[in-house]
Structure formats: structure tokens, C-alpha cells
Amino acid sequence: MTTSIDLPYFDVLLEGLRQGHPDLSVGFGRHVHWGYWDDAHRPDGSMVDFAAAAERLCRRVCDAGSARDGQSILDVGCGLGGTVASLNERLSDVKLAGLNIDARQIERARREVHARPGNEIVFHEGDACKMPFPDASFDVVLAVECAFHFPSRARFFAEARRVLRPGGVLSLCDFLPSKLAVPILRAQDLVFGGYVRNVVGPTDVSIPLDRYLGLAREAGLTPAIEEDITRNTLPTYPILQKIALEMGVHGLTAKWGVGAMGLVSRLALLRYLILTFKKPAA
Ligand SMILES: C[S@@+](CC[C@H](N)C(=O)[O-])C[C@H]1O[C@@H](n2cnc3c(N)ncnc32)[C@H](O)[C@@H]1O
């Protein structure tokens, strides 16, 4: 099956899952994003612990968006369907939609994720910046760690506003540089840009918070919640380095690239934020 975006890490992931690679299956068979740890949940370095941390992060984004029973909820950039699966397990009488630009991921999500009685699930292939849904279709739009891939945050915000009902909420998590860090990250890109292009694919983590919120406002969305969870995500980096070396594909580049990203995150130059935005009710 062809796909309209080049995401080398998903090539490795999907092939590893197809082969039943144990660590990949446990750690990345459901969610494909960072984990969340707090004082009640200390990291132990295992894939089982990482998977639990990834589920916690997903739930925090859903909870920030006030996802609840009876709603119509869209998960944009839905990966393998992990967020939709989580909502389906926890909520009742919900209509859940997943959208992903990568047909292979959609195929797997359709195979693996099935609605509980009373819920509905549909997975669509499509672009977050040109969504295949009518206006005012959803109460909540989620975007878990995917907006950094999108060709334009501005177009994504405009689309999220369009498909949300009045009073609806967009909840997302994304990587944002501190203002100070923009030139540093640009310099870092000269060194690690190769890793990003070869392993991660299209990536833009250059928009600081004030500009990010400005883009959302220009699209007609009102910023609501802003939560910096950088510190809570840091145990993700050794896990990613371990899996990159285990997989051996782009292994060393990935190890150094992930190491550099972990370092700029520890220095709070690159921040991991949960952000929510409201579409005005009237
Ligand atoms: C880091 S993964 C996160 C996946 C999922 N949200 C999760 O948390 O497990 C990024 C996702 O964004 C998707 N993606 C990238 N660009 C996209 C676009 N323009 N429109 C829709 N999805 C996109 C990728 O295919 C991938 O599934």
C-alpha cells in the first residue's frame, strides 16, 4: 500500500510489528508517542512501564479536552489507533473517528481497534490540514504528538475550528521551543537535521508558544489550558535510544539524534506542552 508521507520511523515500526518484535509490540503497538511519569509513577526502564506511561499521556490529553460519554470525537494523526482504542475502552455512547495521512497505519487501526457495543469507530485516510469532514462535526478534536509533522499549524488550526461544533475543544500535545532556543535549535538542526529527515520525516518544532497561540487565535480558536509536561516525559529518551539500537536501522543516527533531543529537553530549550483551545460557542 502506498502512502503520501515519508515517515521512516513508521517503516521500521510497522515492519517490526509485522514480525512480532517483542519490545516494539509492547512499547509501540498501541501508542506511538512519549510517556508521562510523575511522583506516583517512577520509570523502571521496562517496555511495560513505558507502555503504561504512554497510556497516561494519552489520557491526560483526552482529559484536558474534557472528552466524555455521548460525544463525537476526532483523533487527528491517529497513529495505530491507540487514542481511539483508549477512549473506546473508557467512554460509552461515543462516536470516534481517527484520521491519518498514512494508509498503512489506517489499515492496521481498522484491523486492531473495534467498537464496544454502543460506540462507533471509523478510521479515515486524510490530511490534518485538509480534513475529509463536514463543518461542525465534532465536540472534541485531539492531536496527540503529531502536529509537528503537519505542513502548516495555521491550516491545521483552521481545519480543527471548521470541523468543531461551536463550544467544542481542540486538545493536543506538541513540541515547542523556548524563545531563547529558536536560534540554538536552528544551529542544532545543522548537526542533527540529517537524523530528523532520515528517521523522523517532516518535522517543524520551531514555533514558540506566543506565536503558536497567535496562530490559533488567528484561526478563531481561544487558548484555554497550557501545561508544560517536559519534565514528565524525560524518561522517554533512554527508552527510544534502547529501541533504536535494538532495531539497528538508522540505529546510531537515531541514538545520537534522540540523545540531542533529550538534552535540549532537559535544558528546557525544547518543551513538551499540552494545550487546549476552544471554539467560541456563538
Ligand atoms: C508520533 S505519531 C503519533 C501517532 C498517534 N497520535 C499516537 O499518539 O499514537 C505522528 C502521527 O501523525 C501522522 N501524520 C503526520 N502527518 C500527518 C498529516 N498531515 N495528517 C494526518 N496525520 C499525519 C503520522 O502518520 C503519525 O501517525
The ligand as an SDF file (V2000), in Angstrom:
LIG
                    3D

 27 29  0  0  0  0  0  0  0  0999 V2000
    4.2260   10.4360   16.5940 C   0  0  0  0  0  0  0  0  0  0  0  0
    2.9230    9.7530   15.6460 S   0  0  0  0  0  0  0  0  0  0  0  0
    1.5940    9.8760   16.8190 C   0  0  0  0  0  0  0  0  0  0  0  0
    0.5020    8.9080   16.4950 C   0  0  0  0  0  0  0  0  0  0  0  0
   -0.6740    8.9130   17.4630 C   0  0  0  0  0  0  0  0  0  0  0  0
   -1.2650   10.2270   17.6230 N   0  0  0  0  0  0  0  0  0  0  0  0
   -0.2630    8.3750   18.7910 C   0  0  0  0  0  0  0  0  0  0  0  0
   -0.1850    9.2010   19.7000 O   0  0  0  0  0  0  0  0  0  0  0  0
   -0.0380    7.1740   18.9200 O   0  0  0  0  0  0  0  0  0  0  0  0
    2.5200   11.0140   14.4570 C   0  0  0  0  0  0  0  0  0  0  0  0
    1.3380   10.6640   13.5650 C   0  0  0  0  0  0  0  0  0  0  0  0
    0.9770   11.7790   12.7350 O   0  0  0  0  0  0  0  0  0  0  0  0
    0.5590   11.2570   11.4710 C   0  0  0  0  0  0  0  0  0  0  0  0
    0.6120   12.3610   10.4870 N   0  0  0  0  0  0  0  0  0  0  0  0
    1.7090   13.0040   10.0330 C   0  0  0  0  0  0  0  0  0  0  0  0
    1.3610   13.9840    9.1720 N   0  0  0  0  0  0  0  0  0  0  0  0
    0.0090   13.9640    9.0710 C   0  0  0  0  0  0  0  0  0  0  0  0
   -0.9510   14.7480    8.3600 C   0  0  0  0  0  0  0  0  0  0  0  0
   -0.5730   15.7600    7.5660 N   0  0  0  0  0  0  0  0  0  0  0  0
   -2.2580   14.4650    8.5090 N   0  0  0  0  0  0  0  0  0  0  0  0
   -2.6620   13.4270    9.3100 C   0  0  0  0  0  0  0  0  0  0  0  0
   -1.7960   12.6620   10.0220 N   0  0  0  0  0  0  0  0  0  0  0  0
   -0.4850   12.9180    9.9200 C   0  0  0  0  0  0  0  0  0  0  0  0
    1.5600   10.1650   11.2230 C   0  0  0  0  0  0  0  0  0  0  0  0
    1.1750    9.2880   10.2030 O   0  0  0  0  0  0  0  0  0  0  0  0
    1.6130    9.5230   12.6140 C   0  0  0  0  0  0  0  0  0  0  0  0
    0.5800    8.5940   12.7630 O   0  0  0  0  0  0  0  0  0  0  0  0
  1  2  1  0
  2  3  1  0
  2 10  1  0
  3  4  1  0
  4  5  1  0
  5  6  1  0
  5  7  1  0
  7  8  2  0
  7  9  1  0
 10 11  1  0
 11 12  1  0
 11 26  1  0
 12 13  1  0
 13 14  1  0
 13 24  1  0
 14 15  1  0
 14 23  1  0
 15 16  2  0
 16 17  1  0
 17 18  1  0
 17 23  2  0
 18 19  1  0
 18 20  2  0
 20 21  1  0
 21 22  2  0
 22 23  1  0
 24 25  1  0
 24 26  1  0
 26 27  1  0
M  CHG  2   2   1   9  -1
M  END
$$$$
